[in-house]
Amino acid sequence: MAMRQVLLSFCFMLLFACGVKTSSEPIKKLEHNHDQILTSEELEKVNLRTASDYRKVLQQIDPADLASLDAAKNLILKATLDSLASDSMFVSYYDFYTRLADIYIESNEKVLLQLASDKSNNSLNADFARHGLKLVSDKGVFTLKRQNRYLLKEFGPRLSASFREYLTIASKEQDVPFRKDGKMIISLDSLASRIISWDNFIALYPDFIELRLAQDEYTQYLGAYLSGTDSARAFDPSTSQLNDNLRGSLENFAMNHPGSKSGGLVKDYLEMLQTTNFNYTEKVDSFLLEKVYH
């Protein structure tokens, strides 16, 4: 995988340098056993009674065709199920959505590389957007990212309050990315706000069907806040001393959120750092492994 990404990155730079035009080569579809793929007419007749029925039907929808996302979405929208069953169906749709995006990228890398070198051709990007996807390229490596605001708009009314809240928070954060080109691009205050937002969500919805997703967001932000990132180091590399701005932010966080899990954890972190005169030691790594990344 790493070698393929390196080669892809090299090809991207070469194409860009040479000014290659968008190819007329059609977007490919993977080979499938079409005896197992349901036609649009057959899908129209499907009547779902359970989330299990939906998962079975998804196995018979072409996972390499963007139009399949419309078919998968419409099956949910026409089903008459309660919000808990709809949540379960949406989780299956979410997985199908991710799988299709990955397959689509892997089977169309050449065309996407050429598309990236011709910014005037936006028809494919418009098609992605219509299906709630956004094409992102980082050093020649493509990703089709799910757009949470699209998902909230299309599915929100059918989902539980917890799933709607999850997508609402995720949408706002997607509008203002946490990182760009590997660097953290939001302020410490914004980072702290995201931590407490997910902390509150997890406390309010402990039975959320996709709790692991919320926990992943929480862990990502909390880890970056306490230990820093490559572009925003928590400890001075020459002195091992805790960054003054970060120390002030941590102290304010602990003071402003005393009743929260995160507030207590940050307070414990500061107390541990006091024993080292706020210098980096192995205690920092031990704390993070035990309290954050456990």
Steps between C-alpha positions, in 0.01 A plus 500: 500500500779741593684428172180555301446836669858606421459403134163674483650815650779494239252454216289789629796737501603388152153546356463841659840615372421389146156661495318180404139557394207310638470166328187392321557157651176397674478432868543127549285260693636190666407159370210347689278200471201679348272207579524618861449873431141624528366716217336836568162340427564227755613752760177696454307192609703441815298543819722516808365381833821491705853638501617144431302503174681819403844352563415205277380725219818713518697187412314496169566862402801586283764643740695672220228718349416842644136447403491220756507764774166633373354151504631429851370836625155460347453161666535668840282797411207286388521254792244544779709419807553665838805718567698222668460270198579795273819562699604139445427528127692824481806336659490241221460779243795681659717189459381451140571868431859459625554176309373649174724806538807280556421271206428797274836660579697179449336423166529852353834640617625584149192700406498681834866596460425654163189670636713661772730650236210672322318721751259624229320165486259492792232258375630204699547711814139615461391137474692420819335792679155385389567171677637661815866440421798730457818407314810592700860462381797511735835464324344295221305267728125527444220458750125534459380651826146465630327834543321498835279797423359314199434193716328713764277664239406177322461265795463719810118494524503118511779461754501507879581817692844361583592434137371841392711664771804298397464611137437860607825515698692316229364736232615812684846354553527390137428859393810610696762223462721404792804434280629603159807345338570323829498822703250604766328815377254581781573690820546344843167650605326335204671171576388519864146577385494187283620286789225615734242473221575129448537445875148636551365295210644173635362575846156587362474205259688206656289253297559670164514229233828636359655611828845388381493776235438767763767346723749504212440872445532569871825302529649666193439851635591424860826333397595798283411742781709330767798379298503743208559425132800519268401856407394608850728339756384480861857501632792712382737259319810677632396543866228231542291768674121510453393772256381808696194556281397138535550508877273803528239332279511179706462691826198690362347176373529327837354806674210545253393133481545360853205260481588339168709192432738709289531773764599244762745333262668830412521587869673166567736565208601837643556350844722233347697766312551697820706208631740543205507881513295492176776325309449212261584159652389142448215579739332691216495195275380276781218741584385524139507122450303439818252789489456589134598217266392208719 
